[in-house]
């Protein structure tokens, strides 16, 4: 004899019957990507103070702002990345007005 079981009568592996409410689609939390962006903003801002500040400074600003907009759990690191990105651009502007070039060297 064959018995028909409807969706409302099925049980999961624990033996509990499913609720009548539909389950929302599973979405991974965006915090992992936002946390990665916060760390990347910090690293790019830090490295940008020494080399390629014309490229790395704006990248740090954008990644830090995106991480904050996506509600990262590493808010301080994203903010610090943005501050370092802004410092990169300030260093670039200072050096460009001081000697008229976009590069700088140690020594004389």
C-alpha positions as CSV (number, residue, x, y, z in Angstrom):
1,X,0.0,0.0,0.0
2,X,1.3,3.5,-0.9
3,X,0.8,6.5,1.3
4,X,0.8,10.0,0.0
5,X,2.5,12.6,2.2
6,X,1.9,16.2,1.5
7,X,4.4,19.0,2.2
8,X,2.7,20.0,5.4
9,X,3.0,16.5,6.8
10,X,6.7,15.9,6.1
11,X,9.2,16.0,8.9
12,X,12.8,17.1,8.8
13,X,15.7,15.0,10.2
14,X,15.1,16.1,13.7
15,X,11.5,14.9,13.6
16,X,10.0,18.4,13.9
17,X,7.3,19.4,11.4
18,X,8.1,22.5,9.3
19,X,6.3,25.7,10.1
20,X,3.6,27.0,7.8
21,X,5.6,30.2,7.2
22,X,7.8,30.2,4.1
23,X,11.5,30.4,4.8
24,X,13.3,33.4,3.3
25,X,16.0,32.7,0.7
26,X,19.4,32.2,2.4
27,X,21.8,35.1,1.7
28,X,25.3,35.2,3.0
29,X,26.0,38.1,5.3
30,X,27.7,41.0,3.5
31,X,29.9,41.6,6.6
32,X,32.7,39.4,5.2
33,X,33.1,41.5,2.1
34,X,32.7,44.8,4.0
35,X,35.3,43.7,6.6
36,X,37.7,42.8,3.7
37,X,37.1,46.2,2.2
38,X,37.9,47.9,5.5
39,X,41.2,46.0,5.8
40,X,42.1,46.7,2.2
41,X,41.4,50.4,2.7
42,X,43.7,50.5,5.7
43,X,46.5,48.7,3.9
44,X,46.2,50.8,0.8
45,X,46.2,54.0,2.8
46,X,49.2,52.9,4.7
47,X,51.2,51.8,1.7
48,X,50.1,54.9,-0.2
49,X,51.8,57.1,2.3
50,X,55.1,55.8,0.9
51,X,54.5,54.9,-2.7
52,X,52.0,55.6,-5.5
53,X,49.8,57.9,-3.3
54,X,48.1,59.3,-6.4
55,X,46.6,55.9,-7.0
56,X,46.4,54.3,-3.6
57,X,45.0,57.3,-1.8
58,X,41.7,57.5,-3.7
59,X,41.4,53.7,-3.7
60,X,41.6,53.8,0.1
61,X,39.0,56.5,0.3
62,X,36.6,54.6,-1.9
63,X,37.0,51.2,-0.2
64,X,36.7,52.8,3.3
65,X,33.5,54.6,2.3
66,X,32.1,51.4,0.7
67,X,32.9,49.4,3.8
68,X,31.2,51.9,6.1
69,X,28.2,52.0,3.8
70,X,27.9,48.2,4.0
71,X,28.0,48.4,7.8
72,X,31.3,46.7,8.4
73,X,32.1,45.4,11.9
74,X,35.6,47.0,11.5
75,X,34.4,50.6,11.4
76,X,37.5,52.0,13.0
77,X,39.8,50.3,10.4
78,X,37.6,51.6,7.6
79,X,37.7,55.1,9.0
80,X,41.5,54.9,9.6
81,X,41.8,53.7,5.9
82,X,39.9,56.7,4.8
83,X,42.0,59.0,7.0
84,X,45.2,57.5,5.6
85,X,43.8,57.9,2.0
86,X,43.1,61.6,2.7
87,X,46.6,61.9,4.2
88,X,48.0,60.4,1.0
89,X,46.3,63.1,-1.1
90,X,47.4,65.8,1.3
91,X,51.0,64.6,1.0
92,X,50.7,64.5,-2.8
93,X,49.3,68.0,-2.9
94,X,52.0,69.3,-0.6
95,X,54.8,67.7,-2.6
96,X,53.4,68.8,-5.9
97,X,53.3,72.5,-4.7
98,X,56.7,72.3,-3.0
99,X,58.8,71.1,-5.9
100,X,56.4,70.9,-8.8
101,X,56.6,67.1,-9.2
102,X,54.5,64.1,-8.2
103,X,57.4,62.2,-6.8
104,X,59.5,62.5,-3.7
105,X,62.8,61.0,-2.5
106,X,64.7,60.7,0.8
107,X,67.8,62.8,1.2
108,X,68.8,65.7,-1.0
